[in-house]
């Protein structure tokens, strides 16, 4: 999608949302004001910004389509047709984000725009996600959960219960502060359980170990637990 089309889509969705979902319209207006004065060529060159905008547009379309359904029963039926991780995003975390103050949003918007963000673990996360799917699980990944909710991946397995996962290559000896910040963030967003995994990429089979631990905890980690595992 070209940057001009993205800007047009934002305005169109903002107008549609104004009468259906004012909190979505407000978010879209905030995002629109953030990018509206950027020249099309410059915006296209900012790949992280473009990727985020495409995600937001897709989320807004799905959310408005659900909101347009004529009854709560039909809306619930639409959610039930989603995967557990997709449903957790659209039924719980996305509306929570729309209706809440996000203290990190203005920070990572600036970083996206200035291309300061790095995705050092991107290949690892892609491999984790692919392996989980190959084993019959489901995965959700997006910028908002990553940068605002300290969640690299939302994962679900046989019990169809979503689990918020944070992955780091910081060694266990030095990850305590990061773990505490992660736990505080999940609790702020009322995410009721999470898994914090430290890994050593030099160890053999570390990817399979990460996936096995994640899938097990997706099924069995109790509510109210924020487990740190190395």
Short mmCIF file of the C-alpha atoms (twelve columns), coordinates in Angstrom:
data_MODEL
# 
_entry.id   MODEL 
# 
loop_
_atom_site.group_PDB 
_atom_site.id 
_atom_site.type_symbol 
_atom_site.label_atom_id 
_atom_site.label_alt_id 
_atom_site.label_comp_id 
_atom_site.label_asym_id 
_atom_site.label_seq_id 
_atom_site.Cartn_x 
_atom_site.Cartn_y 
_atom_site.Cartn_z 
_atom_site.pdbx_PDB_model_num 
ATOM 1   C CA . UNK A 1   0.000   0.000   0.000  1 
ATOM 2   C CA . UNK A 2   1.400   3.411   -0.997 1 
ATOM 3   C CA . UNK A 3   1.887   6.073   1.681  1 
ATOM 4   C CA . UNK A 4   -0.790  8.315   0.107  1 
ATOM 5   C CA . UNK A 5   -3.258  5.443   0.244  1 
ATOM 6   C CA . UNK A 6   -2.328  4.785   3.860  1 
ATOM 7   C CA . UNK A 7   -3.046  8.415   4.768  1 
ATOM 8   C CA . UNK A 8   -6.374  8.243   2.948  1 
ATOM 9   C CA . UNK A 9   -7.263  5.007   4.736  1 
ATOM 10  C CA . UNK A 10  -6.479  6.549   8.122  1 
ATOM 11  C CA . UNK A 11  -8.775  9.491   7.445  1 
ATOM 12  C CA . UNK A 12  -11.544 7.256   6.117  1 
ATOM 13  C CA . UNK A 13  -11.372 4.898   9.098  1 
ATOM 14  C CA . UNK A 14  -11.218 7.823   11.504 1 
ATOM 15  C CA . UNK A 15  -14.418 9.223   9.992  1 
ATOM 16  C CA . UNK A 16  -16.135 5.834   10.146 1 
ATOM 17  C CA . UNK A 17  -15.039 5.265   13.738 1 
ATOM 18  C CA . UNK A 18  -16.249 8.667   14.952 1 
ATOM 19  C CA . UNK A 19  -19.862 7.469   15.110 1 
ATOM 20  C CA . UNK A 20  -19.184 3.839   16.037 1 
ATOM 21  C CA . UNK A 21  -16.135 3.787   18.287 1 
ATOM 22  C CA . UNK A 22  -14.960 7.246   19.454 1 
ATOM 23  C CA . UNK A 23  -11.913 5.898   21.297 1 
ATOM 24  C CA . UNK A 24  -10.678 4.301   18.057 1 
ATOM 25  C CA . UNK A 25  -11.322 7.561   16.199 1 
ATOM 26  C CA . UNK A 26  -9.251  9.382   18.805 1 
ATOM 27  C CA . UNK A 27  -6.310  6.992   18.396 1 
ATOM 28  C CA . UNK A 28  -6.483  7.191   14.622 1 
ATOM 29  C CA . UNK A 29  -6.572  10.968  14.795 1 
ATOM 30  C CA . UNK A 30  -3.482  10.929  17.003 1 
ATOM 31  C CA . UNK A 31  -1.692  8.678   14.505 1 
ATOM 32  C CA . UNK A 32  -2.900  10.738  11.545 1 
ATOM 33  C CA . UNK A 33  -1.566  13.964  13.076 1 
ATOM 34  C CA . UNK A 34  1.734   12.181  13.649 1 
ATOM 35  C CA . UNK A 35  2.242   11.395  9.933  1 
ATOM 36  C CA . UNK A 36  0.089   13.869  7.985  1 
ATOM 37  C CA . UNK A 37  2.836   16.427  7.303  1 
ATOM 38  C CA . UNK A 38  5.424   13.883  6.180  1 
ATOM 39  C CA . UNK A 39  6.004   13.849  2.427  1 
ATOM 40  C CA . UNK A 40  4.932   10.614  0.695  1 
ATOM 41  C CA . UNK A 41  8.448   9.621   -0.365 1 
ATOM 42  C CA . UNK A 42  9.852   10.235  3.096  1 
ATOM 43  C CA . UNK A 43  7.062   8.243   4.727  1 
ATOM 44  C CA . UNK A 44  7.513   5.320   2.343  1 
ATOM 45  C CA . UNK A 45  11.214  5.223   3.255  1 
ATOM 46  C CA . UNK A 46  10.391  4.732   6.947  1 
ATOM 47  C CA . UNK A 47  9.734   0.998   6.881  1 
ATOM 48  C CA . UNK A 48  8.936   0.602   10.588 1 
ATOM 49  C CA . UNK A 49  6.436   3.468   10.495 1 
ATOM 50  C CA . UNK A 50  4.820   2.019   7.383  1 
ATOM 51  C CA . UNK A 51  4.598   -1.440  8.949  1 
ATOM 52  C CA . UNK A 52  2.988   -0.014  12.076 1 
ATOM 53  C CA . UNK A 53  0.477   2.002   10.045 1 
ATOM 54  C CA . UNK A 54  -0.526  -1.082  8.059  1 
ATOM 55  C CA . UNK A 55  -1.069  -2.991  11.307 1 
ATOM 56  C CA . UNK A 56  -3.208  -0.218  12.773 1 
ATOM 57  C CA . UNK A 57  -5.295  0.031   9.618  1 
ATOM 58  C CA . UNK A 58  -5.925  -3.711  9.646  1 
ATOM 59  C CA . UNK A 59  -6.800  -3.664  13.356 1 
ATOM 60  C CA . UNK A 60  -9.187  -0.760  12.831 1 
ATOM 61  C CA . UNK A 61  -10.921 -2.527  9.941  1 
ATOM 62  C CA . UNK A 62  -11.415 -5.708  11.969 1 
ATOM 63  C CA . UNK A 63  -12.599 -3.803  15.024 1 
ATOM 64  C CA . UNK A 64  -15.091 -1.689  13.081 1 
ATOM 65  C CA . UNK A 65  -16.404 -4.762  11.254 1 
ATOM 66  C CA . UNK A 66  -17.084 -6.430  14.597 1 
ATOM 67  C CA . UNK A 67  -18.641 -3.304  16.065 1 
ATOM 68  C CA . UNK A 68  -20.917 -3.000  13.027 1 
ATOM 69  C CA . UNK A 69  -22.507 -6.387  13.744 1 
ATOM 70  C CA . UNK A 70  -26.085 -5.978  14.882 1 
ATOM 71  C CA . UNK A 71  -25.993 -7.839  18.190 1 
ATOM 72  C CA . UNK A 72  -23.605 -8.877  20.982 1 
ATOM 73  C CA . UNK A 73  -24.272 -12.495 20.031 1 
ATOM 74  C CA . UNK A 74  -23.035 -11.924 16.480 1 
ATOM 75  C CA . UNK A 75  -20.014 -10.061 17.781 1 
ATOM 76  C CA . UNK A 76  -19.190 -12.917 20.140 1 
ATOM 77  C CA . UNK A 77  -19.601 -15.378 17.275 1 
ATOM 78  C CA . UNK A 78  -17.073 -13.388 15.244 1 
ATOM 79  C CA . UNK A 79  -14.568 -13.571 18.100 1 
ATOM 80  C CA . UNK A 80  -15.127 -17.303 18.462 1 
ATOM 81  C CA . UNK A 81  -14.105 -17.824 14.850 1 
ATOM 82  C CA . UNK A 82  -10.671 -16.350 15.555 1 
ATOM 83  C CA . UNK A 83  -7.641  -18.234 16.826 1 
ATOM 84  C CA . UNK A 84  -7.144  -17.941 20.626 1 
ATOM 85  C CA . UNK A 85  -4.250  -15.510 20.211 1 
ATOM 86  C CA . UNK A 86  -6.073  -13.371 17.638 1 
ATOM 87  C CA . UNK A 87  -9.144  -13.318 19.880 1 
ATOM 88  C CA . UNK A 88  -7.065  -12.281 22.906 1 
ATOM 89  C CA . UNK A 89  -5.764  -9.322  20.898 1 
ATOM 90  C CA . UNK A 90  -9.061  -8.129  19.440 1 
ATOM 91  C CA . UNK A 91  -11.366 -9.063  22.303 1 
ATOM 92  C CA . UNK A 92  -9.142  -7.909  25.163 1 
ATOM 93  C CA . UNK A 93  -5.818  -6.147  24.548 1 
ATOM 94  C CA . UNK A 94  -6.700  -3.961  21.549 1 
ATOM 95  C CA . UNK A 95  -9.833  -2.444  23.142 1 
ATOM 96  C CA . UNK A 96  -7.899  -2.038  26.393 1 
ATOM 97  C CA . UNK A 97  -5.237  -0.111  24.480 1 
ATOM 98  C CA . UNK A 98  -7.880  2.056   22.815 1 
ATOM 99  C CA . UNK A 99  -9.494  2.928   26.127 1 
ATOM 100 C CA . UNK A 100 -6.347  3.416   28.210 1 
ATOM 101 C CA . UNK A 101 -3.545  5.891   28.499 1 
ATOM 102 C CA . UNK A 102 -0.454  4.333   26.955 1 
ATOM 103 C CA . UNK A 103 2.564   5.945   28.657 1 
ATOM 104 C CA . UNK A 104 5.035   4.425   26.187 1 
ATOM 105 C CA . UNK A 105 3.219   5.272   22.950 1 
ATOM 106 C CA . UNK A 106 4.693   8.722   22.366 1 
ATOM 107 C CA . UNK A 107 8.186   7.369   23.094 1 
ATOM 108 C CA . UNK A 108 8.187   4.520   20.617 1 
ATOM 109 C CA . UNK A 109 6.377   6.573   17.976 1 
ATOM 110 C CA . UNK A 110 9.369   8.928   18.073 1 
ATOM 111 C CA . UNK A 111 11.769  6.004   17.840 1 
ATOM 112 C CA . UNK A 112 9.883   4.495   14.909 1 
ATOM 113 C CA . UNK A 113 10.000  7.808   13.101 1 
ATOM 114 C CA . UNK A 114 13.701  8.345   13.736 1 
ATOM 115 C CA . UNK A 115 14.526  4.697   12.864 1 
ATOM 116 C CA . UNK A 116 16.163  4.263   16.278 1 
ATOM 117 C CA . UNK A 117 14.457  0.962   16.950 1 
ATOM 118 C CA . UNK A 118 16.403  -2.201  16.373 1 
ATOM 119 C CA . UNK A 119 14.941  -5.678  16.129 1 
ATOM 120 C CA . UNK A 120 17.914  -7.722  17.256 1 
ATOM 121 C CA . UNK A 121 15.750  -10.717 18.187 1 
ATOM 122 C CA . UNK A 122 13.573  -10.562 15.073 1 
ATOM 123 C CA . UNK A 123 14.971  -13.718 13.447 1 
ATOM 124 C CA . UNK A 124 14.683  -15.649 16.721 1 
ATOM 125 C CA . UNK A 125 11.088  -14.535 17.217 1 
ATOM 126 C CA . UNK A 126 10.182  -15.496 13.663 1 
ATOM 127 C CA . UNK A 127 11.723  -18.922 14.209 1 
ATOM 128 C CA . UNK A 128 9.888   -19.363 17.517 1 
ATOM 129 C CA . UNK A 129 6.601   -18.376 15.888 1 
ATOM 130 C CA . UNK A 130 7.100   -20.687 12.919 1 
ATOM 131 C CA . UNK A 131 8.017   -23.618 15.159 1 
ATOM 132 C CA . UNK A 132 5.012   -23.044 17.417 1 
ATOM 133 C CA . UNK A 133 2.690   -23.002 14.401 1 
ATOM 134 C CA . UNK A 134 4.323   -26.155 13.026 1 
ATOM 135 C CA . UNK A 135 3.542   -27.880 16.344 1 
ATOM 136 C CA . UNK A 136 -0.114  -26.904 16.174 1 
ATOM 137 C CA . UNK A 137 -0.055  -23.731 18.272 1 
ATOM 138 C CA . UNK A 138 -1.054  -20.190 17.318 1 
ATOM 139 C CA . UNK A 139 0.855   -16.924 17.599 1 
ATOM 140 C CA . UNK A 140 0.054   -13.205 17.520 1 
ATOM 141 C CA . UNK A 141 2.701   -10.529 17.094 1 
ATOM 142 C CA . UNK A 142 2.348   -6.770  16.641 1 
ATOM 143 C CA . UNK A 143 4.061   -3.478  17.419 1 
ATOM 144 C CA . UNK A 144 1.656   -2.393  20.154 1 
ATOM 145 C CA . UNK A 145 2.084   -5.523  22.270 1 
ATOM 146 C CA . UNK A 146 5.832   -5.432  21.702 1 
ATOM 147 C CA . UNK A 147 6.578   -1.815  22.525 1 
ATOM 148 C CA . UNK A 148 3.753   -0.918  24.917 1 
ATOM 149 C CA . UNK A 149 2.960   -4.222  26.638 1 
ATOM 150 C CA . UNK A 150 6.403   -5.882  26.874 1 
ATOM 151 C CA . UNK A 151 5.122   -8.850  24.878 1 
ATOM 152 C CA . UNK A 152 7.116   -10.214 21.954 1 
ATOM 153 C CA . UNK A 153 4.576   -12.921 21.155 1 
ATOM 154 C CA . UNK A 154 1.149   -14.011 22.326 1 
ATOM 155 C CA . UNK A 155 1.111   -17.806 22.207 1 
ATOM 156 C CA . UNK A 156 -1.562  -20.462 22.587 1 
ATOM 157 C CA . UNK A 157 -1.369  -24.253 22.440 1 
ATOM 158 C CA . UNK A 158 -3.617  -27.223 23.165 1 
ATOM 159 C CA . UNK A 159 -5.594  -25.645 26.021 1 
ATOM 160 C CA . UNK A 160 -6.262  -22.590 23.812 1 
ATOM 161 C CA . UNK A 161 -5.175  -20.246 26.605 1 
ATOM 162 C CA . UNK A 162 -3.113  -17.224 25.466 1 
ATOM 163 C CA . UNK A 163 0.225   -16.572 27.144 1 
ATOM 164 C CA . UNK A 164 2.261   -13.368 26.808 1 
ATOM 165 C CA . UNK A 165 5.916   -14.113 26.076 1 
ATOM 166 C CA . UNK A 166 9.015   -11.927 26.382 1 
ATOM 167 C CA . UNK A 167 12.299  -13.263 25.002 1 
ATOM 168 C CA . UNK A 168 15.763  -11.879 25.759 1 
ATOM 169 C CA . UNK A 169 19.354  -12.892 25.126 1 
ATOM 170 C CA . UNK A 170 20.427  -10.978 28.233 1 
ATOM 171 C CA . UNK A 171 21.893  -13.575 30.598 1 
ATOM 172 C CA . UNK A 172 19.987  -14.569 33.709 1 
ATOM 173 C CA . UNK A 173 22.586  -12.861 35.916 1 
ATOM 174 C CA . UNK A 174 21.826  -9.444  34.363 1 
ATOM 175 C CA . UNK A 175 18.156  -9.692  33.475 1 
ATOM 176 C CA . UNK A 176 16.529  -9.069  36.876 1 
ATOM 177 C CA . UNK A 177 15.798  -5.382  36.277 1 
ATOM 178 C CA . UNK A 178 14.420  -6.137  32.830 1 
ATOM 179 C CA . UNK A 179 12.268  -8.901  34.326 1 
ATOM 180 C CA . UNK A 180 10.867  -6.586  37.005 1 
ATOM 181 C CA . UNK A 181 10.027  -3.900  34.415 1 
ATOM 182 C CA . UNK A 182 8.379   -6.570  32.268 1 
ATOM 183 C CA . UNK A 183 6.269   -7.856  35.143 1 
ATOM 184 C CA . UNK A 184 5.215   -4.336  36.134 1 
ATOM 185 C CA . UNK A 185 4.166   -3.621  32.539 1 
ATOM 186 C CA . UNK A 186 2.064   -6.782  32.264 1 
ATOM 187 C CA . UNK A 187 0.358   -6.017  35.567 1 
ATOM 188 C CA . UNK A 188 -0.340  -2.437  34.462 1 
ATOM 189 C CA . UNK A 189 -2.156  -3.788  31.380 1 
ATOM 190 C CA . UNK A 190 -3.942  -6.401  33.520 1 
ATOM 191 C CA . UNK A 191 -2.323  -9.252  31.616 1 
ATOM 192 C CA . UNK A 192 -2.896  -12.100 34.036 1 
ATOM 193 C CA . UNK A 193 0.090   -14.341 33.262 1 
ATOM 194 C CA . UNK A 194 3.341   -14.196 31.349 1 
ATOM 195 C CA . UNK A 195 6.601   -15.965 30.576 1 
ATOM 196 C CA . UNK A 196 10.010  -14.248 30.535 1 
ATOM 197 C CA . UNK A 197 12.612  -16.380 28.742 1 
ATOM 198 C CA . UNK A 198 16.354  -15.751 28.731 1 
ATOM 199 C CA . UNK A 199 18.238  -17.767 26.139 1 
ATOM 200 C CA . UNK A 200 21.814  -18.449 25.081 1 
ATOM 201 C CA . UNK A 201 22.029  -18.620 21.279 1 
ATOM 202 C CA . UNK A 202 25.311  -20.505 21.579 1 
ATOM 203 C CA . UNK A 203 23.659  -23.548 23.137 1 
ATOM 204 C CA . UNK A 204 22.517  -26.391 20.874 1 
ATOM 205 C CA . UNK A 205 18.761  -26.887 20.479 1 
ATOM 206 C CA . UNK A 206 18.017  -23.620 22.307 1 
ATOM 207 C CA . UNK A 207 15.168  -22.856 19.892 1 
ATOM 208 C CA . UNK A 208 13.396  -26.166 20.528 1 
ATOM 209 C CA . UNK A 209 13.849  -25.644 24.265 1 
ATOM 210 C CA . UNK A 210 12.330  -22.161 24.083 1 
ATOM 211 C CA . UNK A 211 9.330   -23.464 22.163 1 
ATOM 212 C CA . UNK A 212 8.781   -26.477 24.426 1 
ATOM 213 C CA . UNK A 213 8.893   -24.322 27.570 1 
ATOM 214 C CA . UNK A 214 6.558   -21.775 26.001 1 
ATOM 215 C CA . UNK A 215 3.960   -24.298 24.872 1 
ATOM 216 C CA . UNK A 216 3.957   -26.097 28.209 1 
ATOM 217 C CA . UNK A 217 3.405   -22.861 30.103 1 
ATOM 218 C CA . UNK A 218 0.739   -21.716 27.675 1 
ATOM 219 C CA . UNK A 219 -1.254  -24.751 28.763 1 
ATOM 220 C CA . UNK A 220 -0.376  -24.928 32.462 1 
ATOM 221 C CA . UNK A 221 0.965   -21.662 33.922 1 
ATOM 222 C CA . UNK A 222 -1.570  -20.527 36.570 1 
ATOM 223 C CA . UNK A 223 -3.210  -17.119 36.517 1 
ATOM 224 C CA . UNK A 224 -1.327  -14.437 38.391 1 
ATOM 225 C CA . UNK A 225 2.082   -15.932 37.585 1 
ATOM 226 C CA . UNK A 226 4.894   -14.109 35.786 1 
ATOM 227 C CA . UNK A 227 7.508   -16.814 35.359 1 
ATOM 228 C CA . UNK A 228 11.154  -16.113 34.662 1 
ATOM 229 C CA . UNK A 229 12.973  -18.987 33.001 1 
ATOM 230 C CA . UNK A 230 16.533  -19.326 31.741 1 
# 
